[in-house]
Structures are given as C-alpha cells and as structure tokens.
Amino acid sequence: MYCRSCGKELTGTPEFCLDCGARPMAGSGFCPACGAATTAMTGICTKCGARVAGRGDNTLPVLAHILGLFTGWLGPLIILLVTKEERVKNHARMALNWQLSFIIYSIVSGILILAFIGFVLLGVIFVLDVIFCIMAAVKAGRGELWKYPLTIPFLKAKPDSSGTA
C-alpha cells in the first residue's frame, strides 16, 4: 500500500503515514495500490489499472440532485432505478428523500394557508428546495454524499464498494 498524500510505500495497514502524517487512504494524489501519481479526474490508475476511490465521473450524482429542482421526485427515482453504481444510487436516495419530504412540507403548508401562516412557510420551503439542491449538487461534484437537513429518511444510504455510505 502507498500513501495517497506523499506516495511513500507503507508496510502493513498503518493508521497514518510515518513520513507525512497523513492517513494513507485519505487524500487523492497517489494510487493506493501502486503509488503512482494520479490526476484530479482519474478514476482508474494508468500505471496498474486499480480503481482510485472517490474519483471519476460525478455527472449522475450531480444530475440526481439538479433534476430534483425540475422534475421533483421523478428524476432522482429514475436515476435510482437505472444505475448500477451504489455511489450514484446513494445520491439518488438522498435527493429522493428530500423531494418526498418537500412534497409533504408543501402539502402541510398548503393546509396552513387557511391559518394565514402557510404563505410564508410555502415560500421558505421553495427557497430551501433550491438552496438544498444546489448545495447537494456541489458536494456531489466533489464526490461527497450530502444529507439534506430537515429530511425524512424514507430510503437509507447503503455502503458502496469503498465502504462509505
């Protein structure tokens, strides 16, 4: 195993690199299998062919969150059903959870319009939808899974092949 921060070969499975102090599986500068330097968009090491975790194409995870703005729950659901990658499915699950929660909050706000408080709540919920979807899309573009605040967890994120949920 090689340190992703400095590229030094490590013996065993240490918690941190003795040369640079970084956690060997944290960071993204070097391939964990062979120690070769990798670029920002590399999903596979060009030297040994190993998959570099947390890298690669983030188009579908970003799309899962952005589609929520334009299609509501339908876009994330379609991505959840058609993709095979667990990482992408987790993003679709988070987006779908938020969109379903958004529908429930909108219905409650619609009912509260009779008490004259629903107008304000409805406006706040729509602004939160835009803000949350953009924040989640930006995080997805960086390869991070973001859990929307105020979300009812209908679907749980599952660990992917790299062991992260």
C-alpha positions in Angstrom: 0.0 0.0 0.0 1.1 3.5 -0.7 0.3 6.8 1.0 -2.0 8.9 -1.1 -0.6 12.1 0.3 3.2 11.6 -0.3 3.4 8.4 -2.4 5.7 6.5 0.1 5.3 2.8 0.3 3.7 1.6 3.6 4.1 -1.7 5.3 1.1 -3.4 6.8 -2.1 -1.3 7.2 -1.0 1.7 9.3 -3.4 4.4 10.6 -1.1 7.2 9.3 2.0 7.6 7.2 5.2 8.0 9.3 6.7 10.3 6.7 4.0 12.9 6.2 1.5 12.1 9.0 -1.5 11.7 6.6 -3.9 8.9 6.7 -2.9 6.5 3.9 -6.4 6.2 2.4 -7.2 9.9 2.8 -6.4 12.4 0.1 -6.2 11.7 -3.6 -2.7 12.4 -5.0 -1.4 8.9 -5.4 -2.8 5.4 -6.3 -3.3 3.4 -3.1 -2.3 0.2 -5.0 1.0 1.2 -6.8 1.8 4.7 -5.5 1.7 6.3 -9.0 0.7 10.0 -9.1 -2.9 10.5 -10.3 -4.8 13.5 -11.7 -7.9 15.1 -10.4 -10.3 13.4 -12.8 -8.7 9.9 -12.9 -11.0 7.1 -11.9 -8.5 4.4 -12.8 -4.7 4.3 -12.2 -3.0 4.5 -15.6 0.0 2.5 -14.2 -1.6 -0.5 -12.6 -5.3 -0.2 -13.6 -6.6 -0.1 -10.0 -9.7 1.9 -9.3 -8.9 5.1 -7.4 -11.8 5.5 -4.9 -13.7 8.8 -4.7 -12.7 9.8 -8.2 -14.1 9.6 -11.7 -17.3 10.8 -13.3 -19.7 12.6 -10.9 -22.2 13.5 -13.6 -25.0 11.2 -12.5 -24.7 12.1 -8.8 -24.9 15.8 -9.6 -27.8 15.2 -12.0 -29.7 13.3 -9.4 -29.8 16.5 -7.2 -30.3 19.0 -10.0 -33.2 17.0 -11.6 -35.0 17.3 -8.2 -35.4 21.0 -8.9 -37.0 20.5 -12.3 -38.8 17.1 -12.1 -39.4 16.8 -8.3 -39.2 13.1 -7.2 -39.3 11.6 -10.7 -35.7 12.5 -11.8 -34.0 11.0 -8.7 -36.3 8.0 -8.8 -35.3 7.3 -12.5 -31.6 7.6 -11.7 -32.1 5.3 -8.7 -33.7 2.6 -10.8 -31.5 2.7 -13.9 -28.0 3.0 -12.4 -25.9 0.1 -11.1 -23.3 2.1 -9.1 -24.1 2.1 -5.4 -22.4 5.5 -5.1 -24.8 7.0 -7.6 -27.8 5.2 -6.0 -26.9 6.8 -2.6 -27.1 10.3 -4.2 -30.4 9.5 -5.8 -31.7 8.2 -2.5 -30.7 11.4 -0.7 -32.3 13.5 -3.4 -35.5 11.4 -3.4 -35.8 11.6 0.4 -35.6 15.4 0.2 -38.1 15.6 -2.7 -40.6 13.4 -0.9 -40.1 15.4 2.3 -40.5 18.6 0.2 -43.9 17.3 -1.1 -45.1 16.6 2.5 -43.9 20.0 3.8 -45.7 21.7 0.8 -48.9 19.9 1.5 -48.8 20.9 5.2 -48.0 24.5 4.2 -50.9 24.4 1.7 -53.3 23.4 4.5 -51.8 26.1 6.8 -52.7 28.7 4.2 -56.1 28.7 5.8 -54.4 29.9 9.0 -52.5 32.6 7.0 -49.1 31.2 8.0 -48.9 28.8 5.1 -47.9 31.5 2.6 -44.7 32.3 4.5 -43.9 28.6 5.1 -44.6 27.8 1.4 -42.1 30.5 0.3 -39.5 29.3 2.8 -39.9 25.7 1.7 -39.4 26.6 -2.0 -36.3 28.7 -1.3 -34.9 25.8 0.8 -35.5 23.4 -2.1 -33.4 25.5 -4.4 -30.6 26.1 -1.8 -30.5 22.4 -0.7 -30.5 21.0 -4.2 -27.7 23.3 -5.3 -25.6 22.6 -2.2 -26.1 18.8 -2.7 -25.1 19.1 -6.3 -21.9 21.0 -5.5 -21.0 18.4 -2.9 -21.8 15.6 -5.3 -19.5 17.3 -7.9 -16.7 17.0 -5.3 -17.5 13.3 -4.7 -19.1 13.8 -1.3 -22.5 12.5 -0.2 -24.5 15.3 1.5 -27.5 14.5 3.7 -30.2 17.2 3.3 -31.3 18.8 6.5 -34.9 18.5 7.6 -35.3 15.3 5.5 -37.5 12.4 6.5 -35.3 9.3 5.8 -37.6 7.1 3.7 -34.6 5.4 2.0 -31.3 4.8 3.7 -27.9 5.2 2.0 -26.0 1.9 1.7 -22.3 1.4 1.9 -20.6 1.3 -1.6 -17.6 -0.8 -2.6 -15.2 1.6 -0.9 -17.1 1.2 2.4 -18.5 4.7 2.6 -22.2 5.5 2.7 
